[in-house]
Structure formats: C-alpha cells, structure tokens
Amino acid sequence: MSINYSERIPNNVNLSENKTLQRALEHWQPAFLQWWDDMGPDGSTNYDVYLRTAISVDPTGWAHFEHVKMPDYRWGIFLTPQEAGKKITFGDHKGEDVWQEVPGEYRSTLRRIIVTQGDTEPASVEQQRHLGLTAPSLYDLRNLFQVNVEEGRHLWAMVYLLHAHFGRDGREEGEALLERRSGDEDNPRILTAFNEKTPDWLSFFMFTFITDRDGKYQLASLAESAFDPLARTCKFMLTEEAHHLFVGESGIARVIQRTCEVMQQLKTDDKAKLRAAGVIDLPTLQKYLNFHFSVTSDLYGNEVSSNAATYYTTGLKGRFEETKIDDDHKLQNAEYEVPEVAGDTLGTRKVGALSALNERLRDDWIADVQAGVDRWNRIPAKFGIDFKFTLPHKGFHRAIGMFTDVHVSPDGRMLSEAEWTHQHLNWLPSDEDRLYVHSLMGRCLEPGKFANWIAPPSRGINNQPVNFEYVRFN
C-alpha cells in the first residue's frame, strides 16, 4: 500500500477525508517541527543525510534511500493494512471482532498506554541530541540520524492515535508529549530510563542494543491489541525498530573487535595499557552492559502486576508473538514462575500467569539480549582471548519491583549494604570509567575513516561502500 506524499502530512489513512482530524494534526505539525528544531540533533539542520524513508507499508516499500535534510524528512502516519474479518486472539474478548473504535470502558487505560509508549519516542531523540558532535565516523553519524528521524515518526504514530480516537483529551496529551523533556527536574519523561543521560557513543550503542530491544517487545505486545489501529500502527513501527537494534549490536561488536585487535597486537589485557592505546577494555564494556541491562529491566515494571493482568484480560495488550503460543490464550488457570526475595535468600515461586505477564515479557527480552551477547562472545573467542560477556542477575541494581530494597551481585548473591558499597564500582561504570570513555569521543568525519576505539563495519548501508559520503555538510 503506497503512502500519499502529496499531502502536507504523508499518510495511508485517508487523512484528506477527515477534515477535523487533518486540521488538528496540521495544527500539531508546526509544534513538532519546533520541538525538532529545539531538541533534535544538535546543529544538523543543513546536513544532507543518506536516509531511509518509507514509501509504502508493504514488505518492499519501507526502505527508499536518498540524501535528505532531516527537517525535510517525510514524517507521517503509516499503518499496516487492515485485515478483513480480523478477530481478537486473547483475553475475555477472544473470538470477537477487533475494535476499530475505543470501547468507552477502556478509554482511559488505552490512552495511558499510548501516551506512555509515545513519551519514549521523543525522549530518546532528546537523550541523543548532542552525540552528532562526537561521531566516530560518517557511517555512524548517519545511523544516529536514521534512528532519530524514525523515533520522530514513531511519535507521529502515537499522536495520530491520540488525535483520531481520544478527542480533546488526546489533543492535550499530544501537546504534552512535546512539552516534557528528558531529564528535566520539573517536567521529566514518564519512564525513568528515558531520563538517563546518553553522554557518549558507548552508551548510545548499549541503549540501541538493550533499551530499544525493550521497545521491540513492548511494541510487539501492543501489536496484538484488540484495538486494531494501535495493533496496525505498532506492526509498522516494528519494521523500523529492527535497524535500531542492528545499530546497537553491531556498534558494540565493532568496539569489541577493535579492543581485541589491540589486545592481540600488544599481547596484553592490562587495562592501563589498553587505555593508553586508546581502546575500551573489555571489563569496562561489561560494566556498561550491566548498567544498561539493569536500568532497562525496570521498564517492564513489577514482577507481579494486577495492571498487566487487566491489560491482558481486557484485550488491550497481549504477549510477545501471542498467536504462536500453544495455550488457551485466557490464562485463568495457568501459572508462571517469578523471582522471590525471602529474608536474605533469593528464590522463585509460582503465581497466576495473568499477574506475571510483566515478568514473562521481561524473560522474553532477556533471552533475546542473551542471544546478542552470545554473538559478541564469538569475537574474543576468534582472537583466542579468554573473556566472556555475561548478563547480570535479574535482581542486580534494580529500582523497581521486588529487588528494590535489596542488593544483589551480578552472579546472584545477596549482599549487605556494606558489601554493596564496597564492591558496586567493580560492576558498574565509575566516574573514572565514564571520564575515560568520554575522553575518546571526538569527531571523525572523513569518509572511510573511523575513530581509533571502534572498528569499521563489514559492509556499508544499502550496499554502499564503507567510505560512502553518508552525510554531506553544507
């Protein structure tokens, strides 16, 4: 299905036939562009960037490449095509027709879900605003900007739903999405992880590998929703999210590759010598992995949650790949294992599967993250280096859920306050670590050149050579 680019707001939802909605979104559009100007990539307005733009929502049309100035990027509203006769696949409404309008009894809950998802999209752009000033290559700079414009379009997707289905309340929520700011003391973003700083490219790669992967699982569960416009919106967003995960996983892999090359060259694993050589030692990479994994774990919420159960039974939010799961899709009598803290002991217990849906989604995400870490571990092994990256225990460095008030080591041991205070900087980036990583950040923008701390990619974007002029400066 082609996207109509002749209208002021590109779309495949026949916007021209709904003049009220069209006027509302055309009123919001200048505010969005002002937000992009204020909070989008710093100093990039005049750059010509080799961007991917969706021109249709079928499998062949979502990747058209050309040099584009980012303010001219064709943000718009794209939903996957509506399926005739589509039925609800889970919960109390299983077997009924999907909803094209919001049921009155679920109105406030659905609005909260859409606002929370929508709030993450501009937040990540704000978090990454200054990274272009320290890009390690033109290739990486282009990838950053691609992620940024697509997060901007995902904001459009959520705002469309708010405007189209929630009336005045939705319009006010759409405006508020442009008013909150990541890290602002008075008006922060809704979720804590989206108020953390992304001060360097190592943090950016970890964010896109780990936190954007949380986005994949949240979008996938919303793509199962009985509210069909939300499901169709999220399905299309997922096609773009895959590139963000690639940027993160391949970015870290290239950092590991470069470090291993220097370790082999210098025949050392000494942190001081490796830092003197200008690369990031593997234990410091592990600390960044620990930090981003634990902070993102909190995004899934409490292990046992009545809200999660309600979302499922009412059909608002399903499980990851709901229709591929072999059970009754109602879960009234099913159980699921969740972690448990009993005194000074860590264990597990079984609870009703409905109340454990947050934990199940977190477990699906962890398995996916682990697969990526396993791929990273092939790199040191290839060099004959005895080092393996590992994911920390679920309870490590948590601020939400049953581990909030306890300290847990990465290998799953309960720690006293004193032990934690004494040891936690062995597991999380210290100020010294962050300052060192920060010291490596410097612009490297000659085509085909890369900063010393990161290896070139094995291939370019869209079959272009690695030394392609991915960004042209004017």
Number of C-alpha atoms within 10 A of each C-alpha: 14 14 21 19 14 8 11 15 18 18 22 20 15 12 18 14 9 11 10 13 17 19 13 15 22 13 11 18 17 11 14 20 15 13 16 23 15 12 20 26 23 16 12 18 16 13 16 20 25 25 25 22 20 21 21 20 20 13 10 10 14 18 17 14 14 13 16 19 17 23 17 10 17 18 25 23 24 29 22 19 15 12 10 7 8 14 16 20 22 26 24 15 17 18 12 14 16 21 16 13 13 17 11 7 9 13 13 13 14 20 20 12 14 19 22 16 19 25 26 24 23 29 29 28 24 25 22 24 22 18 22 23 16 19 22 26 25 26 27 22 21 22 22 24 24 22 23 24 24 24 24 24 22 29 26 24 24 25 25 24 22 23 22 20 19 19 13 12 13 20 20 13 21 25 14 14 24 19 13 17 22 25 18 10 9 8 12 16 24 19 16 15 22 26 20 16 15 20 18 22 24 22 22 23 25 25 26 26 26 27 24 22 22 24 21 23 21 23 24 22 22 27 28 26 28 29 22 24 24 24 24 20 23 26 21 22 24 18 14 22 20 14 17 23 24 15 22 25 22 18 24 26 23 20 23 23 21 21 26 27 16 20 23 14 9 13 10 13 19 12 16 11 15 19 16 10 15 19 25 25 23 21 17 19 21 18 20 22 26 23 19 19 25 23 20 21 27 21 20 21 17 21 22 21 16 14 15 22 22 16 20 26 21 18 24 26 29 28 24 21 12 18 13 8 10 7 10 13 19 18 18 13 9 14 15 16 15 20 17 16 16 9 8 10 9 15 9 11 11 13 14 17 21 26 22 23 26 23 23 20 18 23 16 14 22 19 11 16 19 14 12 17 20 14 12 20 19 15 19 20 13 11 13 11 15 10 14 16 18 15 17 21 16 21 27 26 27 21 18 17 16 16 20 15 12 19 22 24 19 19 13 14 15 20 15 13 10 9 13 17 11 10 12 16 13 12 20 19 21 15 10 9 17 16 12 15 23 15 11 19 19 16 17 19 21 14 16 16 16 21 19 16 22 22 20 22 15 9 11 14 17 11 8 11 15 18 17 16 20 26 23 16 10 8
